[in-house]
Amino acid sequence: MPKTRSATDKFFLLLKGLGMGAANKVPGVSGGVVAFVAGFYEEFIYSLQKINAKALKLLIYRKFTTFYQYINGQFLFFLVIGMLVSYFSVSKILDYLIERYELLVWGTFFGMIVASVYSIAKDFKEWSYKSILGVLFGIIFGVAISLMDPAQQNDNLFFVFFCGIISVSGMTLPGLSGSFILILMGNYVLLLVDSVNALFDTIYEILGGNFSFVHHAERLRLLAVLASFTAGSTVGLVSLSHLLSYLIKHFKSLTYSIITGFIAGSLGVVWPWKEKIFGVDTFGNFLIDSEGKQVIKDYKRYWPEWNQQTLWVIAFMVLGIFIILALEWYGEKTRKKSA
């Protein structure tokens, strides 16, 4: 049975949810890294794993208390609440900072991920040729993904369903950004801009008593795309958690070594110095998202000039490293007190 949590534990769960939510909002950053570094990754995966046939059976028979306990509901509840609050608060602040201090924000993230790799690697006590190969494989895979060119848009519902499965990877696989993967698959604009805008427009019209969208073929197509994407995301979240739970249970050393390498390999995605390449439609017009911002399709990375701005970015990289090491020190101190 899941442990009873104190008010302090619940508060920190909310903070962890805030961190995951903010990380998932940033292209190239993975909420899974937050879970991994903050030390609740395994509990997160095992809790998601409990969303299975037995849990569904408990719901059908209306055994809600047992269901809540079975899926570690208290843990998931406060974590999800933190993510939702983050979307409307912390992530908005993050959007503001990225818009005005982009290089410094990316520099901080870069430093935090560097420190995360160090933090994970130094506690890794089962080094062998297999784990070393796992790290190398993870690095190569992460670098390869960060250098891939985006594919063309594809609205086939089966492909969209698959995109949904892949898009939730950022929550379950540290170092893999779901939004960045959608950019590579060519469907970022379709799934996170066009279809979402179609849903907002539809809800607005329904609230106004207007149901004319049922005769709008393009609107219905986008809603079908969004439904398929949502279904794929749900399936992906549950299935990936089951797969990762199995791998952690039976191949923990190898799995963690690959994840460590993958996080290191994904550093290219958060490299601060990069030029934005904005998406355009077939008429050459810039694509705009639901918040009125131009949609970024890709990045072109470059090596910076040695100037005062570069020194500031390096300083914020150091700040990012310090933040992670300070959090780790605090976590170890807290664990020793509770032991």
N, C-alpha and C positions, 0 to 999 in steps of 0.2 A: 504493500500500500504506500502511495506517495507520502513523503514526510510533511508534517505540518510546518508551515512557514511563519516566521515572526513578521512583525510589521516592517522591520528593517530589511528583511529578505525580500518582501513584496516591493518595497521602495526601490531596492537595487534591481529587481527584475524589471520594473518600469523603466529605469535608466538604461538597462541593457536593450530593452525594446526600442527606446528612443535612439540608441546608437545604431541598431540594426536598420531601423526605418530610415534614418538619415543616410546611412551607407548605401542602402538599396536605391535611394533616389539619385545618387551621383553616378553618371555614366563611367564605367570602368572600375567602380568600387563595389565590393561584394559584402553583403550583410553577413555572409557566412564567416568572413574573416573576423568580424566583431565577436561572433559566437565562439570561434575557435580560440582567439586570444584571451577573451574574458573568462574562459574556462567552463562554459555551459554548453558547448557544442554537442557532446555526447548525450546529455540529458535532452537537448532540443531534438536530436535525431530520434532517440528512443521514444520520446513523447509522440512525435509524428507517426512513428511506427505503430503506435497503439490505435491509430485511426484505421481500423480494419473491419473484417466481417463480424467479429465479436462485438465491437463497438456499435456497429449498425444494428445488430440484433438487440442490444441493450436499449437503443433508442426506439426501436419498433415496439418493444414491450414496455416502453415508458419508464424504464428504470434509470431515471435521469441522474440520481445521486451516484449510483454505481458507475454509470457511464462517465461522469465527471471525474471520479476517482481513478477509473481505469485508464483514461487518456492523460492522466496527470494534469487535469483541467486547471488547477490553480496556477501552475507554472505557465501553461500556454495562454491562459486568460490575461495575466499581467504582462506577459511578453507582447501579446497581440495588441493590448490596450496601449502599451508604450509605442508600438509601431504606428498605430493610428494617430496618436497624439503627435508623434514626430512628423507625420505627413502634413499636418496643419500648423505646425509650430517650428520645431527645430529644422526640418528640411527646408522650410520657407526662408529661415535665417541663412541657411547654407546656400540656397539659391541666390540670396542677396549678396553674400560674401563672394561667391564665385563670379557673379556678374561684375563686381567692382574690384575685387582683389584676386583675380583668377590664378595668377602665377603663385601667389603666396599660399592660397588654399591647396593647390595641387602639390606644392612643395611640402606642405604639412602632411598631406596624405602619403606622399612618397616616403617621407621619413617614418611615418607610422607603420607602413607596410615593411620597410627595411627592419625596423625594430621588432615587428611581429615575427618575421622570419628568424631573427636571432633568438627571440624569446622561445619559439617553438623548438628550434634546433638544439639549443643548449640543454633542454630538458629531455631530449631524445636519447635514451640510454641503450638502445638495442641496435647500434650500428653494425651492419654486416654488408656483404657485397650486394645482397638483394635490396637493402634499404638505400644504399648509395645509388644503385641503378634506378630505384624508384624516384629518388630526388632528381637525378639527371633526366629521367623520362618526364617528370612533372615540369621541369624547367623548359625543356624543348617544346613540350605541348603548349605551355603558357606563352612562350615567345612566338610560336607558330600562329597561335590564335590572334595575338596582338598585331601581327604583321599581315594578316589576311585581308584581301580586298573584298568589299561588300558585294553580295550577289544581287540579282535583279528581283524585284517584287513578284511575289507569287501568292494569289488569293485562293488557290485550291484548298478546300476545307480540310482535307486530310493533312496537307502540308502545314496549314495553320494550326491544326490540332497538335502536330509535332512541335511547332514553334512554342506552343503553350507549355508543353512538357519541358522543353529546354529553357524557357524563360525563367522558371522558378529555380534554376540551378544556382543563382546567386545567393539564395537563402540556405541551400543545403551543401553547396560545394564552395569552400573558402577560396577566394581568388578569382572566381568566375563571375563576371558581371552579366546578369540576365539581359539588361538593356543593350549592352555592347554585343552580345551574341545575336540579338534580334537585328542589330545594324548589319552584322556580317551576313545574316540570312536574308537580308534585303527587305524585311517586313517591319522594320521599326516604325516607319511612317504609317503604314496600313493599320498596324495593331495598336499602337500607342498614341496615334494622332487622329487619323481619319475615322476609325471605328469608335473611338471614345467620343469624339465630337458628335458622331451620329447618335450615340446613346444619349448624350446630354440634350441634343436637339429634340429627340423623341420624348424624353421625360418632360422637357419644358412644354412641348405641344400637348402631351397627355394631360398635364396639370391644368392647361388652359382649355381642356375639353376638345382639342383638335386631334382627330384620329386619321387625318388624311395621309399620314405616312404609310398606311397599309397599301396605298396605291402607288407608292414611290419605290420603283424597282431598285434603284441604287441604294436607298436607305435600308431596304430590307436585306440587300446583299451584305452591307456593312454590319448590320445587326447579326446576321448569320455568321459572319466572320468572327465577330466579337464573342458570340456564344460558343463557337468551336474553340476559340483561343482560351476562353475561361475554363471550358471542360478539360482541355489539355493541361492547363496550369494546375487544376485540381488533381488530375491523375498523376501528373509529374511530381507534385509535392509529396503525395502519399507513396508512390512507387519508388522514387529516389530515396526517400527516408528508409524504406524497407531494405533496399539494396545496400545503402551505406551502413545501416545497422548490422546487416549480415557481414559486410566486409570488415567493420570495426571489431566485431565479435570474433571472427575467425582469422583475419589477416591485419590486425591492428597496426603492427610495426610497418608493414609495407604500405598500408593505406595512408598512414600519417606521413610517411616519407614522401609519397607522391603528392599529397596535399601541400607539404612544405615546399617542395620543388615547384609546384604549380603557382603558389603564392609568389615565390621569387620570380618565376617566369612572367608573371602578369605585371611586373613593375613597369614594363614598357607602356602599358595602357594608361598608367597614372603619371607618366613622365611629364613634368610641368611645361616644358618648352615644346609646344605643338601649335600648328596653324590649323584653324577650323576650316572644314570643307562643308558648306551648307548644301542641303538637299534642294533640288528644283523639280518642278513638274514638267510634263511634256511640252509646255508652252514657254519654258525657261523662267517661270516665276518662282521665287523662293517659297518653300513650304513653311507654313506657320502652324505651331501647335495650339492646344486648347488655351494656353496662357498668353497667346499673342507673340511668342518668341519664334525666331527662325530655327528650323530643325537642323541639327548638326548631323551630317551623314557620315563623316569620317574625319580623321586627323592626319596631318602631315608633321612628323616629328623632326626637330632640328637641334643642333648643338648651340648653346647660347654664347653670346659674346661676354667677355669678362668685363663687367661694369658694376655699378652700385646696385642695380636691380637684381643682378645675378647673386650678389652677396646677400641681399635680403632673402632671396628664395632659399639659398643654402642655410641661412639662419633659421628659417621656418622649417626646413628639413630636420635640423637639429632639435627644434621645438617638438616636432612630431615624434622623433625618437625618444625624447625625454618624457613625453606624455605616456607613451606605452610602457616604458620602463618604470615610471612612477606608479602607474596603475598595477603593474605586475608586483612591485614591491608592496603596495598596499594590500593586494590580494593575498600575498604570502603571509603578511603580518596578521591579517584577519583570520586566515586559516590556522595559524599557530595559536592564536588566542582561543579559538573555538575547539581546538583539539584537546 
